[in-house]
Protein backbone atom coordinates (compact mmCIF):
# COMPACT_ATOMS: atom_id res chain seq x y z
CA UNK A 1 0.00 0.00 0.00
CA UNK A 2 1.38 3.40 -0.96
CA UNK A 3 0.64 6.24 1.43
CA UNK A 4 2.30 9.02 -0.51
CA UNK A 5 4.52 9.82 2.46
CA UNK A 6 8.12 10.83 1.79
CA UNK A 7 9.47 7.65 3.40
CA UNK A 8 7.32 5.49 1.11
CA UNK A 9 8.59 7.34 -1.94
CA UNK A 10 12.18 7.06 -0.70
CA UNK A 11 11.70 3.31 -0.15
CA UNK A 12 10.41 2.86 -3.72
CA UNK A 13 13.25 4.93 -5.17
CA UNK A 14 15.76 2.83 -3.25
CA UNK A 15 14.24 -0.41 -4.54
CA UNK A 16 14.17 0.93 -8.11
CA UNK A 17 17.86 1.92 -7.82
CA UNK A 18 18.78 -1.58 -6.60
CA UNK A 19 16.95 -3.14 -9.54
CA UNK A 20 18.54 -0.75 -12.01
CA UNK A 21 22.03 -1.46 -10.65
CA UNK A 22 21.36 -5.16 -11.22
CA UNK A 23 20.24 -4.49 -14.80
CA UNK A 24 16.56 -5.09 -14.04
CA UNK A 25 13.59 -2.82 -14.43
CA UNK A 26 10.78 -2.09 -12.00
CA UNK A 27 7.14 -2.05 -13.00
CA UNK A 28 4.81 -0.48 -10.46
CA UNK A 29 1.25 -1.74 -10.45
CA UNK A 30 -1.59 -0.20 -8.48
CA UNK A 31 -4.47 -2.55 -7.84
CA UNK A 32 -7.73 -0.79 -7.06
CA UNK A 33 -11.24 -1.84 -6.16
CA UNK A 34 -14.25 -0.53 -4.28
CA UNK A 35 -13.98 -0.37 -0.50
CA UNK A 36 -16.91 -2.78 -0.29
CA UNK A 37 -14.91 -5.28 -2.33
CA UNK A 38 -11.90 -4.89 -0.05
CA UNK A 39 -14.03 -5.44 3.03
CA UNK A 40 -15.39 -8.67 1.55
CA UNK A 41 -12.00 -9.93 0.38
CA UNK A 42 -10.16 -9.28 3.64
CA UNK A 43 -11.94 -12.20 5.32
CA UNK A 44 -10.78 -14.78 2.76
CA UNK A 45 -9.13 -17.72 4.59
CA UNK A 46 -6.11 -17.61 2.27
CA UNK A 47 -5.02 -14.38 3.97
CA UNK A 48 -4.42 -16.20 7.27
CA UNK A 49 -1.65 -18.36 5.79
CA UNK A 50 0.40 -15.26 5.07
CA UNK A 51 -0.55 -13.46 8.30
CA UNK A 52 -2.26 -10.73 6.31
CA UNK A 53 -4.92 -8.51 7.79
CA UNK A 54 -8.21 -10.40 7.94
CA UNK A 55 -10.48 -8.24 10.09
CA UNK A 56 -12.91 -6.00 8.13
CA UNK A 57 -13.25 -3.61 11.08
CA UNK A 58 -9.48 -3.15 11.30
CA UNK A 59 -9.33 -2.59 7.55
CA UNK A 60 -12.14 -0.01 7.74
CA UNK A 61 -10.23 1.87 10.47
CA UNK A 62 -7.04 1.80 8.38
CA UNK A 63 -8.89 3.03 5.30
CA UNK A 64 -10.23 6.00 7.26
CA UNK A 65 -6.64 6.97 8.13
CA UNK A 66 -5.32 6.26 4.64
CA UNK A 67 -8.03 6.08 1.96
CA UNK A 68 -5.74 4.53 -0.71
CA UNK A 69 -6.22 7.41 -3.11
CA UNK A 70 -2.53 8.18 -3.60
CA UNK A 71 -0.84 7.47 -6.90
CA UNK A 72 2.82 6.64 -7.21
CA UNK A 73 3.45 9.87 -9.08
CA UNK A 74 7.23 9.58 -8.92
CA UNK A 75 7.11 6.53 -11.20
CA UNK A 76 5.26 5.37 -14.25
CA UNK A 77 2.78 2.76 -13.13
CA UNK A 78 -0.16 0.82 -14.43
CA UNK A 79 -3.46 0.76 -12.62
CA UNK A 80 -5.86 -2.18 -12.64
CA UNK A 81 -9.41 -2.19 -11.32
CA UNK A 82 -9.84 -5.62 -9.72
CA UNK A 83 -13.54 -5.43 -8.81
CA UNK A 84 -14.70 -7.67 -11.63
CA UNK A 85 -11.74 -9.96 -12.22
CA UNK A 86 -9.85 -12.65 -10.39
CA UNK A 87 -6.20 -12.96 -9.58
CA UNK A 88 -5.32 -14.89 -12.74
CA UNK A 89 -6.85 -12.25 -15.00
CA UNK A 90 -5.03 -9.52 -13.11
CA UNK A 91 -1.74 -11.45 -13.38
CA UNK A 92 -2.28 -11.90 -17.14
CA UNK A 93 -2.92 -8.17 -17.56
CA UNK A 94 0.27 -7.31 -15.69
CA UNK A 95 2.34 -9.77 -17.73
CA UNK A 96 0.85 -8.50 -21.00
CA UNK A 97 1.60 -4.89 -20.07
CA UNK A 98 5.18 -5.65 -19.06
CA UNK A 99 5.75 -7.55 -22.29
CA UNK A 100 4.32 -4.65 -24.34
CA UNK A 101 6.43 -2.12 -22.43
CA UNK A 102 9.55 -4.25 -22.87
CA UNK A 103 8.97 -4.52 -26.62
CA UNK A 104 8.60 -0.74 -26.88
CA UNK A 105 11.92 -0.05 -25.13
C-alpha positions in Angstrom: 0.0 0.0 0.0 1.4 3.4 -1.0 0.6 6.2 1.4 2.3 9.0 -0.5 4.5 9.8 2.5 8.1 10.8 1.8 9.5 7.7 3.4 7.3 5.5 1.1 8.6 7.3 -1.9 12.2 7.1 -0.7 11.7 3.3 -0.2 10.4 2.9 -3.7 13.3 4.9 -5.2 15.8 2.8 -3.2 14.2 -0.4 -4.5 14.2 0.9 -8.1 17.9 1.9 -7.8 18.8 -1.6 -6.6 16.9 -3.1 -9.5 18.5 -0.7 -12.0 22.0 -1.5 -10.6 21.4 -5.2 -11.2 20.2 -4.5 -14.8 16.6 -5.1 -14.0 13.6 -2.8 -14.4 10.8 -2.1 -12.0 7.1 -2.0 -13.0 4.8 -0.5 -10.5 1.2 -1.7 -10.5 -1.6 -0.2 -8.5 -4.5 -2.6 -7.8 -7.7 -0.8 -7.1 -11.2 -1.8 -6.2 -14.2 -0.5 -4.3 -14.0 -0.4 -0.5 -16.9 -2.8 -0.3 -14.9 -5.3 -2.3 -11.9 -4.9 -0.1 -14.0 -5.4 3.0 -15.4 -8.7 1.5 -12.0 -9.9 0.4 -10.2 -9.3 3.6 -11.9 -12.2 5.3 -10.8 -14.8 2.8 -9.1 -17.7 4.6 -6.1 -17.6 2.3 -5.0 -14.4 4.0 -4.4 -16.2 7.3 -1.7 -18.4 5.8 0.4 -15.3 5.1 -0.5 -13.5 8.3 -2.3 -10.7 6.3 -4.9 -8.5 7.8 -8.2 -10.4 7.9 -10.5 -8.2 10.1 -12.9 -6.0 8.1 -13.3 -3.6 11.1 -9.5 -3.2 11.3 -9.3 -2.6 7.5 -12.1 0.0 7.7 -10.2 1.9 10.5 -7.0 1.8 8.4 -8.9 3.0 5.3 -10.2 6.0 7.3 -6.6 7.0 8.1 -5.3 6.3 4.6 -8.0 6.1 2.0 -5.7 4.5 -0.7 -6.2 7.4 -3.1 -2.5 8.2 -3.6 -0.8 7.5 -6.9 2.8 6.6 -7.2 3.4 9.9 -9.1 7.2 9.6 -8.9 7.1 6.5 -11.2 5.3 5.4 -14.2 2.8 2.8 -13.1 -0.2 0.8 -14.4 -3.5 0.8 -12.6 -5.9 -2.2 -12.6 -9.4 -2.2 -11.3 -9.8 -5.6 -9.7 -13.5 -5.4 -8.8 -14.7 -7.7 -11.6 -11.7 -10.0 -12.2 -9.8 -12.7 -10.4 -6.2 -13.0 -9.6 -5.3 -14.9 -12.7 -6.9 -12.3 -15.0 -5.0 -9.5 -13.1 -1.7 -11.4 -13.4 -2.3 -11.9 -17.1 -2.9 -8.2 -17.6 0.3 -7.3 -15.7 2.3 -9.8 -17.7 0.8 -8.5 -21.0 1.6 -4.9 -20.1 5.2 -5.6 -19.1 5.8 -7.6 -22.3 4.3 -4.6 -24.3 6.4 -2.1 -22.4 9.6 -4.2 -22.9 9.0 -4.5 -26.6 8.6 -0.7 -26.9 11.9 0.0 -25.1 
